Structure formats: C-alpha cells, structure tokens
C-alpha cells in the first residue's frame, strides 16, 4: 500500500510539472531542453539532442508526453545512482531520515552528522511535497542531492580562507604570473589589459609589468625589443586598481621590470600614488621594521617590487619631502646564466636578438658552484620617488645561495630563471629550501619560451619557492596545476607552505624517499562519466580517463581506464586505482578525460585538478573544465574516494 502511494505521488508530481507544456500537443527538442531545466535536471543540449533523436519514434522532430518521460528517465535516472539508492532504501522507493543518515555516515564520511542534517537535505532537495512532508526522500530527491554542489569532490572547508594568515609572507606559496600583459606569444603577440584583469579574477597576487619610456613622457608596458603591442602604464595601473581585490583581499605584488629613464620613473611613482592612494604600501609597518609582515597585516595593500636604494628607516625619514629630480645610481653585477638575465638594461634590437640566440646555446656546464662563470656589471639610475615606494619587496639580483645566506636582507626578493632554479632544486635541494624558508624567491620561464609555453611549477613548489610565475595566457598542464593548487584556502592566492618547508629543524628533501612523513593510501573508484563533452569528430566518442598525481618525484603516478566505445553520454568504467602518496601536503591530483585517437593522438575533452588533501571522501562528482579553463557543467565524472593517513 505504502509503495503504491509513493508511486501515485511521484506520477502526480511529474504530470503537474510537465502537462502544461503538452497542452498544444507534441514538443520540439528546444522545448524538451527547457522542460528538463525546469525540472532541475542539468543537461547538455548536444546530449539532449541525441537522446531526443533516439526517442522520437515517428522521426517528426517532436515528441509525445510518454516519449518525454522516457527521455527524462534516461537522463535523470542514472543506473549507478539507482544502485546506491536501492542499497539504503528498505522498499526501493523511499529513504527515511534514518536511511539517509546511514548513507551519509557510512558512504560520505559525514561523521559528525545528526538527523537534523538529513532533515535539511530532504527539505532542500526533495521535490515531491507529499514525500517531503513525511520527512522522507524519493529517488527524485536523492538524484538531485547527488548532482548538487554538496556532493562535489572539492571540500567545502577548502573553499574558505581556513589557513593561518598571520605568518610572514615568505611562509606562503603566492599565485604569480609572468609577463601578465601578454595574451599570446612573447615576440609578436598582443599586450592587453585583459591579461591583468583575467589574472586577478583567477586570484593571482603577483603581476609583472614591463615598463619602458613612452612618447610624451608617458611610460608604456610591453615586451621590450619585440613586436608585441604597447599599453600605457597608467591604463594598466587603473585596471589593477579596479580588480585587485575582487577575488581576494590579500596583498597584490606588482613586479616591475623597470627599463624607464629616471624622469619616467617619477611619472610611474606619481601614477602609483595617485591611483592606489592608501592601498599603496609606501612605508614599513611599525610592528614589522625588521621582518616580513603577514598576508593578514597587508590586507588590501599593493606592494611594489623594484630596485631600491637605502634602508626602510631612511625611506621613512624622507616621507613627505620633495623628491623630484633626485636620482640614485646603483652598480649591479650581471650574471649570464642559461638565459635568464640576457634582457636586462638598455640595448639595441640587434643586441637583444643576439642575446636570444646566445640563450639557446648556453648549457649547464657554464655554472660553477652556484655562481656563474660569466659576469659583467652595469650602472642603474633609479628615481628616488620610485625607490621609496619599495618596502618589503626589494628586487635583488640572485648571485648564489652562499651569497644570499651571508648578505641578503629580510625584505630583499630574488628572481631566478627556471633552468638555474631547476639545477639548484636537483643538486642542492637542502640549501635551496634553506634559502626559500627565509627569502621570497620568484622563478620565471626561460627566455627561449618565445611561444609563451610554461614549465611544470610543481618542481619549484617542492623546494618552497613562493612565487612560481607562469604565462597565465597559455592553457595546458602547468596552468591546470597552478589553478588546481590555488583553489585551496578560498582561492585567496596565498597557501601556507607545509611545516617541513618552513621549519629549519626539519630536514626535508623532495628528491629523496621520505622517512619522517605521514603518507596516505588513496583509493579512487572511477565509476562513470556524466554527459561528457562530445568529440569534435562526429560519431567518435571513445572515452577514457587518466588519473595522475603530481608532487615530489616519488609520488608522480599515472593510471588510465580502459576505453568505452561510442559513449560520451554515460560511460561506465567501474575501475579502482590505489595510490600511496608519501608527501600528500604537496600533492595534486588531476583527472583528464580524453577521446581515444589513433593517428593524431588522443583528443582532450576536459580535466579537473585539485590538492589531494582537499578531496572529500565517498561518492563524489568531479566537475570538468575545458583547456581554456571554462566550466563544462554538467559534464563530470562520478567516483568513489577513500583514503587513510598512516
């Protein structure tokens, strides 16, 4: 009797939702799509078209109410969800509050759960009033709950700023971009304000600005000695001012690649002060005269990274004085490493391209003990007005780890090219980590990456480099890792480094098998795909999934499912993979969906990357994103996650 009542209630509810649409007879595919949306069933129009075609029996491009019911069941009543529901339902029709609580605690690991949480879920997701009023959940409600944001893989806690934000800046990984103004390649591509806007919207906290003398005393931003287009410096600063704190309230660092004359440096200083006002940090904080402040202490502040002459105390003493026309000279050693600093200083275009060629020819053999064999010096002229705007982010040439240990000041930051940084991370990891514990270190792509390609940032996070600068405009694995890592801590752009990269008493080396860590054993059952992106090649939906872990070298593992032929709508894999992750604090996990190819290789369909420790346990949905980072909802993977920490 109870079963029949529920069947009647469900049929009555369904008819009440759809009957108005069929008063005029049959409906088209477009109206079918709209009706599914009205029923809170997320769906892709391309998949709806395919299912519609299969159920349009008379091939008239219109369907009856019964044909719509079949389409609805095909999309909303997924077999794998029915199996879970039936496991916990006593009559395969209804979940009581007790049944739902049992599911949530046993499968979803909601260990601090009580009946009131189950009641809230029923009230929120159960669409049939007669069922909801009895404190029960039908399959319709359960299906809506399982496809809701509450069942996503990413932990709710990690969507908030939950980490300690009161440690010094050098204790954090900081989301950083390289040549932020470029939106394509490094030699002839466009410079565009959108480069800064999109980076800030993604939570980037360190932006690079290449500054050069422009006409009519207006500094410009572009990639010097190339054919890239030019932007006005003031336009860039105005855009940054508008978007700086939209995604995060934590400090933004402007890394100035300053090639301007002293006169135009003064113009830059005026623009920075007049545009940012009190947001610009132009004096040391009283509590931090000799140590770096925390992100919390620098909330809503803009920091300028540039060359600086003199101490912070001298800067304070000059506050409010007239600085116009005052120019300071600084002699700086130039070390020609692999390709890293071959662009610095004023030079002709011929010299630029000869150096670009030289960058391609230099090998690691020219490095001797961390100090480079080739050395020259240059004189820099710095406007005092701009120098005094540099407080905790003074740009200082990196000479060697030993030199930094002896002479580098707490507020001095160094930038290291990827090739040199890679050599240090592989051959002198302990010393490099000792360095990054104390000083903010920025790693940037080598010059010969004229196509704006990126390196794998993981190897530099492994040794504690705070600012690993990538070309945000270039999609692919490196930016997937970047975006995935900085999903954590509320997308604030600041992630507290693990204690073994901050505590000098802990002897950590990412290149060695870890003895003192707390590894986790992670098991992932890849159950199915949900309305996966359709292949660009019609009729060729042969889908597979790659699951890979990135972290310290020993943790880098990749697993792949079998191929499910001709099914992007609801492929079933039911394959289980196990990972033993030695250093989970640094590990990211990446899910990649591909269409099997033969001649040209596999076709990328979508991916999702996140920190391993930000994963929920239990039955979870993995959202998918395009190569360019667009959300492909409702395309997703359905998985089961379980892990235990030793």
TORFIGU-969683 format. One line per 3 residues: number of its first residue (from 1); their letters; for each residue x, y, z of C-alpha. Coordinates in steps of 0.2 Angstrom, whole numbers, plus 5000, padded with zeros to 4 digits. Example, Ala and Ser with C-alpha at 12.3 -4.5 7.8 and 13.67 -1.06 7.14 Angstrom:
2
1) AS) 5062 4978 5039 ~ 5068 4995 5036;
end
This chain:
646
1) XXX) 5000 5000 5000 ~ 5014 5012 5005 ~ 5023 5008 4989;
4) XXX) 5008 5012 4978 ~ 5005 5028 4987 ~ 5023 5034 4983;
7) XXX) 5021 5028 4965 ~ 5005 5038 4964 ~ 5013 5054 4972;
10) XXX) 5028 5053 4960 ~ 5017 5051 4945 ~ 5006 5066 4951;
13) XXX) 5021 5077 4954 ~ 5029 5073 4937 ~ 5012 5076 4927;
16) XXX) 5009 5093 4937 ~ 5027 5099 4931 ~ 5025 5094 4913;
19) XXX) 5007 5094 4907 ~ 5006 5112 4903 ~ 5020 5111 4890;
22) XXX) 5010 5097 4881 ~ 4993 5106 4880 ~ 4997 5110 4862;
25) XXX) 5002 5093 4858 ~ 5020 5087 4855 ~ 5035 5097 4859;
28) XXX) 5052 5101 4850 ~ 5069 5097 4856 ~ 5072 5115 4861;
31) XXX) 5056 5114 4872 ~ 5062 5097 4879 ~ 5078 5105 4884;
34) XXX) 5069 5119 4893 ~ 5057 5107 4902 ~ 5072 5097 4908;
37) XXX) 5079 5113 4915 ~ 5063 5117 4923 ~ 5063 5100 4932;
40) XXX) 5081 5105 4939 ~ 5089 5092 4928 ~ 5106 5099 4922;
43) XXX) 5109 5094 4904 ~ 5120 5097 4889 ~ 5110 5102 4874;
46) XXX) 5121 5091 4862 ~ 5116 5076 4873 ~ 5098 5081 4874;
49) XXX) 5098 5081 4855 ~ 5105 5064 4854 ~ 5093 5056 4867;
52) XXX) 5078 5066 4859 ~ 5083 5058 4842 ~ 5083 5040 4849;
55) XXX) 5066 5043 4857 ~ 5057 5052 4843 ~ 5049 5036 4836;
58) XXX) 5040 5044 4821 ~ 5055 5055 4816 ~ 5045 5071 4816;
61) XXX) 5056 5082 4826 ~ 5043 5082 4840 ~ 5039 5070 4854;
64) XXX) 5024 5065 4865 ~ 5022 5066 4884 ~ 5027 5047 4885;
67) XXX) 5042 5050 4874 ~ 5047 5064 4886 ~ 5045 5053 4901;
70) XXX) 5057 5041 4893 ~ 5070 5055 4889 ~ 5068 5061 4907;
73) XXX) 5072 5044 4914 ~ 5086 5041 4903 ~ 5095 5057 4909;
76) XXX) 5089 5059 4927 ~ 5088 5041 4932 ~ 5106 5035 4931;
79) XXX) 5109 5017 4935 ~ 5123 5019 4946 ~ 5113 5031 4957;
82) XXX) 5098 5019 4957 ~ 5110 5006 4964 ~ 5116 5017 4978;
85) XXX) 5098 5022 4982 ~ 5092 5004 4982 ~ 5106 4999 4994;
88) XXX) 5099 5010 5008 ~ 5081 5011 5004 ~ 5070 4997 5013;
91) XXX) 5057 4997 4999 ~ 5067 5004 4984 ~ 5055 5018 4984;
94) XXX) 5059 5029 4999 ~ 5073 5034 5010 ~ 5068 5038 5028;
97) XXX) 5079 5051 5038 ~ 5087 5036 5046 ~ 5091 5028 5030;
100) XXX) 5098 5044 5023 ~ 5109 5047 5039 ~ 5116 5029 5037;
103) XXX) 5121 5033 5019 ~ 5129 5050 5024 ~ 5139 5042 5038;
106) XXX) 5144 5026 5030 ~ 5147 5032 5012 ~ 5150 5050 5013;
109) XXX) 5160 5050 5029 ~ 5150 5064 5037 ~ 5155 5058 5054;
112) XXX) 5148 5072 5065 ~ 5131 5070 5057 ~ 5114 5071 5066;
115) XXX) 5096 5069 5060 ~ 5094 5087 5058 ~ 5106 5087 5044;
118) XXX) 5097 5074 5035 ~ 5081 5084 5038 ~ 5089 5099 5030;
121) XXX) 5094 5089 5014 ~ 5077 5082 5012 ~ 5069 5099 5014;
124) XXX) 5081 5106 5001 ~ 5081 5093 4988 ~ 5065 5083 4989;
127) XXX) 5053 5090 4975 ~ 5038 5079 4979 ~ 5028 5088 4993;
130) XXX) 5019 5073 5000 ~ 5036 5064 5002 ~ 5045 5079 5009;
133) XXX) 5031 5082 5022 ~ 5033 5065 5029 ~ 5052 5068 5032;
136) XXX) 5056 5056 5018 ~ 5066 5056 5002 ~ 5061 5049 4985;
139) XXX) 5074 5044 4971 ~ 5070 5061 4963 ~ 5076 5070 4978;
142) XXX) 5091 5058 4980 ~ 5096 5061 4962 ~ 5095 5080 4964;
145) XXX) 5106 5079 4980 ~ 5119 5068 4972 ~ 5120 5080 4957;
148) XXX) 5121 5095 4969 ~ 5137 5106 4974 ~ 5136 5097 4991;
151) XXX) 5142 5081 4983 ~ 5157 5088 4973 ~ 5174 5082 4976;
154) XXX) 5181 5098 4982 ~ 5180 5100 5001 ~ 5168 5114 5007;
157) XXX) 5181 5119 5020 ~ 5194 5122 5007 ~ 5183 5135 4998;
160) XXX) 5186 5147 5013 ~ 5201 5155 5020 ~ 5204 5142 5034;
163) XXX) 5223 5143 5035 ~ 5234 5154 5047 ~ 5236 5170 5038;
166) XXX) 5247 5178 5052 ~ 5264 5170 5047 ~ 5277 5180 5037;
169) XXX) 5275 5182 5018 ~ 5289 5170 5015 ~ 5279 5156 5023;
172) XXX) 5266 5156 5009 ~ 5265 5150 4991 ~ 5259 5165 4981;
175) XXX) 5249 5164 4965 ~ 5261 5173 4952 ~ 5260 5177 4933;
178) XXX) 5274 5181 4921 ~ 5273 5195 4908 ~ 5255 5197 4913;
181) XXX) 5251 5210 4900 ~ 5253 5197 4886 ~ 5239 5187 4879;
184) XXX) 5248 5176 4867 ~ 5266 5174 4862 ~ 5282 5184 4868;
187) XXX) 5288 5191 4852 ~ 5274 5197 4841 ~ 5258 5194 4852;
190) XXX) 5246 5207 4859 ~ 5248 5216 4875 ~ 5231 5218 4883;
193) XXX) 5223 5225 4899 ~ 5213 5208 4899 ~ 5229 5199 4904;
196) XXX) 5229 5208 4921 ~ 5210 5208 4923 ~ 5209 5189 4920;
199) XXX) 5224 5185 4931 ~ 5217 5195 4945 ~ 5200 5187 4943;
202) XXX) 5209 5170 4945 ~ 5216 5175 4961 ~ 5234 5180 4955;
205) XXX) 5243 5190 4968 ~ 5259 5194 4959 ~ 5258 5203 4942;
208) XXX) 5273 5208 4931 ~ 5274 5224 4922 ~ 5287 5228 4909;
211) XXX) 5290 5246 4909 ~ 5298 5257 4896 ~ 5299 5275 4891;
214) XXX) 5285 5281 4880 ~ 5281 5296 4870 ~ 5275 5312 4878;
217) XXX) 5283 5307 4895 ~ 5270 5293 4896 ~ 5278 5276 4902;
220) XXX) 5272 5261 4892 ~ 5270 5242 4895 ~ 5276 5229 4883;
223) XXX) 5289 5216 4880 ~ 5304 5226 4875 ~ 5313 5225 4858;
226) XXX) 5299 5214 4851 ~ 5284 5217 4840 ~ 5271 5215 4854;
229) XXX) 5259 5229 4856 ~ 5260 5243 4869 ~ 5249 5249 4883;
232) XXX) 5250 5264 4894 ~ 5257 5261 4911 ~ 5243 5272 4919;
235) XXX) 5230 5262 4910 ~ 5237 5246 4917 ~ 5238 5253 4935;
238) XXX) 5220 5259 4933 ~ 5214 5242 4928 ~ 5223 5234 4943;
241) XXX) 5216 5246 4955 ~ 5198 5241 4949 ~ 5201 5222 4950;
244) XXX) 5215 5220 4963 ~ 5204 5214 4977 ~ 5188 5207 4968;
247) XXX) 5194 5189 4971 ~ 5205 5190 4986 ~ 5208 5203 5000;
250) XXX) 5226 5199 5002 ~ 5240 5209 4996 ~ 5245 5211 4977;
253) XXX) 5263 5212 4972 ~ 5267 5222 4957 ~ 5284 5216 4950;
256) XXX) 5291 5230 4939 ~ 5303 5226 4926 ~ 5309 5243 4925;
259) XXX) 5318 5249 4909 ~ 5312 5268 4911 ~ 5323 5283 4912;
262) XXX) 5323 5292 4930 ~ 5311 5305 4923 ~ 5298 5292 4918;
265) XXX) 5301 5283 4934 ~ 5295 5298 4943 ~ 5279 5298 4932;
268) XXX) 5277 5280 4937 ~ 5278 5284 4955 ~ 5265 5298 4953;
271) XXX) 5253 5286 4944 ~ 5255 5273 4958 ~ 5252 5285 4972;
274) XXX) 5238 5295 4964 ~ 5229 5279 4958 ~ 5231 5267 4973;
277) XXX) 5231 5281 4987 ~ 5230 5272 5004 ~ 5230 5255 4996;
280) XXX) 5248 5258 4991 ~ 5261 5252 5004 ~ 5273 5266 5005;
283) XXX) 5281 5264 5022 ~ 5285 5250 5033 ~ 5273 5244 5046;
286) XXX) 5278 5249 5064 ~ 5276 5231 5070 ~ 5287 5225 5056;
289) XXX) 5303 5235 5055 ~ 5315 5220 5053 ~ 5304 5206 5047;
292) XXX) 5291 5202 5034 ~ 5273 5206 5038 ~ 5259 5193 5036;
295) XXX) 5246 5192 5022 ~ 5233 5197 5036 ~ 5243 5213 5041;
298) XXX) 5244 5218 5022 ~ 5226 5215 5018 ~ 5220 5227 5004;
301) XXX) 5238 5233 5001 ~ 5248 5235 4985 ~ 5266 5231 4986;
304) XXX) 5279 5237 4973 ~ 5293 5226 4968 ~ 5308 5235 4961;
307) XXX) 5326 5240 4964 ~ 5328 5251 4980 ~ 5342 5261 4987;
310) XXX) 5344 5264 5005 ~ 5336 5257 5021 ~ 5317 5256 5026;
313) XXX) 5322 5269 5040 ~ 5329 5281 5028 ~ 5314 5279 5017;
316) XXX) 5303 5284 5032 ~ 5314 5299 5037 ~ 5311 5305 5019;
319) XXX) 5292 5304 5020 ~ 5284 5320 5014 ~ 5299 5328 5007;
322) XXX) 5302 5334 4989 ~ 5310 5320 4979 ~ 5308 5327 4961;
325) XXX) 5324 5326 4951 ~ 5333 5316 4964 ~ 5342 5301 4955;
328) XXX) 5352 5287 4963 ~ 5365 5276 4955 ~ 5367 5258 4958;
331) XXX) 5381 5247 4951 ~ 5374 5229 4949 ~ 5384 5213 4944;
334) XXX) 5376 5204 4929 ~ 5377 5186 4929 ~ 5373 5177 4912;
337) XXX) 5366 5161 4917 ~ 5357 5150 4905 ~ 5346 5163 4898;
340) XXX) 5339 5172 4912 ~ 5345 5189 4913 ~ 5350 5192 4895;
343) XXX) 5337 5206 4893 ~ 5341 5217 4906 ~ 5347 5235 4903;
346) XXX) 5345 5247 4888 ~ 5351 5239 4872 ~ 5348 5239 4853;
349) XXX) 5336 5227 4845 ~ 5351 5218 4836 ~ 5359 5215 4854;
352) XXX) 5343 5208 4860 ~ 5342 5195 4847 ~ 5360 5191 4848;
355) XXX) 5357 5188 4866 ~ 5342 5177 4862 ~ 5352 5166 4851;
358) XXX) 5366 5165 4865 ~ 5352 5160 4877 ~ 5349 5145 4866;
361) XXX) 5367 5140 4866 ~ 5372 5141 4884 ~ 5372 5125 4894;
364) XXX) 5373 5120 4912 ~ 5391 5117 4911 ~ 5394 5135 4912;
367) XXX) 5388 5135 4930 ~ 5401 5133 4944 ~ 5396 5130 4961;
370) XXX) 5380 5141 4960 ~ 5390 5156 4955 ~ 5390 5159 4936;
373) XXX) 5406 5159 4926 ~ 5402 5174 4915 ~ 5400 5191 4924;
376) XXX) 5398 5209 4920 ~ 5392 5224 4928 ~ 5380 5239 4924;
379) XXX) 5375 5255 4932 ~ 5357 5258 4935 ~ 5349 5275 4938;
382) XXX) 5334 5275 4950 ~ 5322 5289 4954 ~ 5321 5291 4972;
385) XXX) 5302 5294 4971 ~ 5300 5276 4964 ~ 5314 5268 4975;
388) XXX) 5305 5274 4991 ~ 5289 5265 4986 ~ 5298 5249 4988;
391) XXX) 5296 5242 5006 ~ 5295 5223 5009 ~ 5298 5218 4991;
394) XXX) 5315 5225 4986 ~ 5321 5217 4970 ~ 5339 5210 4972;
397) XXX) 5350 5201 4960 ~ 5352 5182 4964 ~ 5371 5178 4965;
400) XXX) 5372 5162 4974 ~ 5364 5153 4989 ~ 5380 5156 4999;
403) XXX) 5380 5175 4995 ~ 5361 5176 5000 ~ 5365 5167 5016;
406) XXX) 5378 5180 5021 ~ 5371 5196 5014 ~ 5353 5196 5009;
409) XXX) 5341 5206 5019 ~ 5324 5201 5025 ~ 5315 5212 5013;
412) XXX) 5325 5208 4998 ~ 5317 5196 4985 ~ 5327 5187 4970;
415) XXX) 5321 5181 4954 ~ 5329 5165 4947 ~ 5327 5158 4929;
418) XXX) 5319 5141 4928 ~ 5335 5132 4921 ~ 5345 5139 4936;
421) XXX) 5332 5135 4948 ~ 5330 5118 4942 ~ 5348 5114 4944;
424) XXX) 5348 5121 4962 ~ 5332 5111 4966 ~ 5340 5095 4959;
427) XXX) 5358 5096 4965 ~ 5357 5107 4981 ~ 5339 5105 4987;
430) XXX) 5343 5106 5005 ~ 5352 5123 5003 ~ 5338 5129 4991;
433) XXX) 5325 5125 5004 ~ 5335 5134 5017 ~ 5335 5149 5006;
436) XXX) 5316 5149 5002 ~ 5312 5147 5021 ~ 5319 5165 5023;
439) XXX) 5318 5174 5007 ~ 5304 5176 4994 ~ 5310 5168 4979;
442) XXX) 5302 5170 4961 ~ 5305 5158 4947 ~ 5301 5163 4929;
445) XXX) 5301 5155 4912 ~ 5317 5155 4902 ~ 5319 5167 4888;
448) XXX) 5318 5154 4874 ~ 5300 5151 4878 ~ 5295 5163 4865;
451) XXX) 5279 5154 4862 ~ 5274 5158 4880 ~ 5274 5140 4885;
454) XXX) 5276 5135 4903 ~ 5287 5124 4914 ~ 5280 5112 4927;
457) XXX) 5278 5123 4943 ~ 5277 5108 4954 ~ 5296 5105 4955;
460) XXX) 5298 5123 4962 ~ 5284 5122 4974 ~ 5293 5106 4981;
463) XXX) 5308 5116 4986 ~ 5297 5130 4994 ~ 5298 5144 4980;
466) XXX) 5285 5156 4984 ~ 5282 5165 4968 ~ 5282 5152 4953;
469) XXX) 5277 5163 4939 ~ 5268 5156 4924 ~ 5261 5163 4907;
472) XXX) 5243 5163 4913 ~ 5238 5165 4894 ~ 5244 5148 4890;
475) XXX) 5232 5134 4894 ~ 5239 5116 4897 ~ 5246 5105 4911;
478) XXX) 5256 5119 4920 ~ 5241 5131 4921 ~ 5230 5116 4926;
481) XXX) 5242 5113 4941 ~ 5243 5131 4945 ~ 5224 5134 4945;
484) XXX) 5221 5117 4955 ~ 5234 5122 4968 ~ 5227 5139 4971;
487) XXX) 5209 5133 4973 ~ 5214 5129 4991 ~ 5212 5142 5005;
490) XXX) 5197 5150 4997 ~ 5206 5155 4981 ~ 5214 5169 4991;
493) XXX) 5231 5167 4981 ~ 5240 5163 4997 ~ 5243 5145 5003;
496) XXX) 5253 5142 5019 ~ 5268 5131 5015 ~ 5269 5114 5024;
499) XXX) 5279 5115 5040 ~ 5294 5105 5033 ~ 5296 5119 5021;
502) XXX) 5295 5132 5035 ~ 5304 5124 5050 ~ 5323 5124 5049;
505) XXX) 5324 5109 5061 ~ 5315 5098 5048 ~ 5327 5091 5036;
508) XXX) 5317 5089 5020 ~ 5322 5084 5003 ~ 5309 5081 4989;
511) XXX) 5321 5071 4979 ~ 5324 5058 4992 ~ 5312 5044 4999;
514) XXX) 5303 5052 5014 ~ 5306 5043 5030 ~ 5298 5055 5043;
517) XXX) 5282 5060 5033 ~ 5264 5054 5035 ~ 5259 5046 5019;
520) XXX) 5241 5042 5014 ~ 5234 5027 5004 ~ 5222 5034 4992;
523) XXX) 5209 5023 4983 ~ 5198 5030 4969 ~ 5185 5020 4960;
526) XXX) 5181 5028 4944 ~ 5163 5023 4942 ~ 5156 5033 4927;
529) XXX) 5155 5048 4916 ~ 5140 5061 4916 ~ 5136 5069 4899;
532) XXX) 5155 5071 4894 ~ 5160 5084 4881 ~ 5156 5077 4864;
535) XXX) 5171 5074 4852 ~ 5174 5086 4838 ~ 5174 5071 4827;
538) XXX) 5156 5065 4824 ~ 5152 5048 4830 ~ 5169 5045 4838;
541) XXX) 5166 5046 4857 ~ 5178 5033 4863 ~ 5181 5039 4880;
544) XXX) 5194 5036 4893 ~ 5200 5044 4909 ~ 5218 5047 4916;
547) XXX) 5221 5050 4934 ~ 5238 5056 4939 ~ 5246 5063 4955;
550) XXX) 5259 5077 4954 ~ 5270 5080 4969 ~ 5288 5075 4975;
553) XXX) 5296 5064 4961 ~ 5292 5048 4970 ~ 5273 5052 4971;
556) XXX) 5271 5056 4952 ~ 5260 5041 4946 ~ 5248 5040 4932;
559) XXX) 5233 5027 4929 ~ 5222 5025 4915 ~ 5205 5017 4912;
562) XXX) 5200 5006 4898 ~ 5191 5014 4883 ~ 5172 5014 4882;
565) XXX) 5167 5014 4864 ~ 5154 5026 4857 ~ 5148 5033 4873;
568) XXX) 5151 5051 4880 ~ 5133 5051 4887 ~ 5135 5039 4901;
571) XXX) 5151 5028 4900 ~ 5154 5016 4914 ~ 5171 5010 4919;
574) XXX) 5170 5004 4937 ~ 5189 5003 4939 ~ 5198 5006 4955;
577) XXX) 5215 5014 4957 ~ 5226 5015 4973 ~ 5240 5027 4976;
580) XXX) 5252 5028 4991 ~ 5257 5046 4992 ~ 5272 5050 5003;
583) XXX) 5270 5069 5004 ~ 5252 5072 5002 ~ 5254 5091 5008;
586) XXX) 5262 5094 4991 ~ 5252 5083 4980 ~ 5239 5087 4967;
589) XXX) 5228 5075 4958 ~ 5222 5078 4940 ~ 5208 5069 4931;
592) XXX) 5209 5070 4912 ~ 5195 5064 4900 ~ 5201 5060 4883;
595) XXX) 5193 5053 4867 ~ 5204 5039 4860 ~ 5213 5044 4844;
598) XXX) 5225 5034 4833 ~ 5235 5045 4821 ~ 5235 5062 4829;
601) XXX) 5234 5055 4847 ~ 5220 5057 4860 ~ 5208 5071 4859;
604) XXX) 5207 5081 4876 ~ 5189 5083 4882 ~ 5191 5090 4899;
607) XXX) 5201 5090 4916 ~ 5200 5094 4934 ~ 5215 5097 4946;
610) XXX) 5214 5099 4965 ~ 5225 5097 4980 ~ 5224 5079 4986;
613) XXX) 5220 5085 5004 ~ 5206 5095 4998 ~ 5196 5079 4992;
616) XXX) 5180 5074 5000 ~ 5178 5055 5004 ~ 5163 5045 4997;
619) XXX) 5153 5046 4981 ~ 5158 5062 4973 ~ 5156 5071 4957;
622) XXX) 5171 5078 4948 ~ 5167 5094 4938 ~ 5176 5096 4921;
625) XXX) 5185 5111 4914 ~ 5190 5115 4896 ~ 5208 5118 4891;
628) XXX) 5205 5136 4892 ~ 5198 5134 4910 ~ 5179 5136 4906;
631) XXX) 5167 5126 4917 ~ 5159 5112 4906 ~ 5144 5108 4918;
634) XXX) 5135 5097 4918 ~ 5150 5086 4911 ~ 5158 5077 4926;
637) XXX) 5164 5061 4932 ~ 5156 5050 4946 ~ 5169 5042 4958;
640) XXX) 5171 5035 4975 ~ 5185 5041 4986 ~ 5193 5033 5001;
643) XXX) 5209 5037 5010 ~ 5218 5034 5026 ~ 5233 5043 5033;
646) X) 5247 5032 5041;
end
